[in-house]
Amino acid sequence: MATAKKAPAKSEAAAPAAKKRTPNAAFMKPLTLSPALAAVVGSEPLPRTEIISKLWVYIKEHKLQDEKNKRMINADAKLKEVFGKAQVSMFEMAGLIGKHVK
């Protein structure tokens, strides 16, 4: 009969310490918003990550996700000024706000 080999036990002391990720400074830099984007997320300068988070809060509060395809966002009057069209996918949303930040 063949016997199963056991994997060698790893000692916790031999494992390298996990490095804590430092955030990229480019993502954390507060950006100036255009008036159209400021109407949706607020007027104070925000980092790009916070802008996307606040956009999602706005989208969910106003029930702007498409019912059949949740990846699509149906723009209301304020978002239409930001996106430039009536419906966008969640993946192109981040690219479209690039025109509205400095």
Residue pairs with C-beta under 8 A, 6 or more apart in sequence:
27 47
27 48
27 49
28 47
28 49
29 47
29 48
30 44
30 45
30 46
30 47
31 45
31 46
31 47
31 48
31 51
31 101
31 102
32 45
32 101
32 102
33 41
33 42
33 43
33 45
33 46
33 51
33 100
33 101
34 82
34 99
34 100
34 101
36 78
36 81
36 82
36 100
37 51
37 82
37 97
37 100
37 101
39 78
39 81
40 54
40 55
40 58
40 78
40 79
40 82
41 51
41 54
41 55
41 58
42 54
46 54
48 94
48 101
51 97
51 101
52 93
52 94
52 97
55 93
55 97
58 64
58 79
59 65
59 73
59 79
62 76
64 73
64 74
64 75
64 76
64 79
65 72
65 73
65 74
66 72
66 73
66 74
66 87
71 89
71 90
71 91
72 87
72 88
72 89
72 90
73 79
73 83
73 87
73 88
73 89
73 90
73 93
74 86
74 87
75 82
75 83
75 85
75 86
75 87
75 88
80 86
82 96
82 97
82 100
83 93
83 96
84 96
88 96
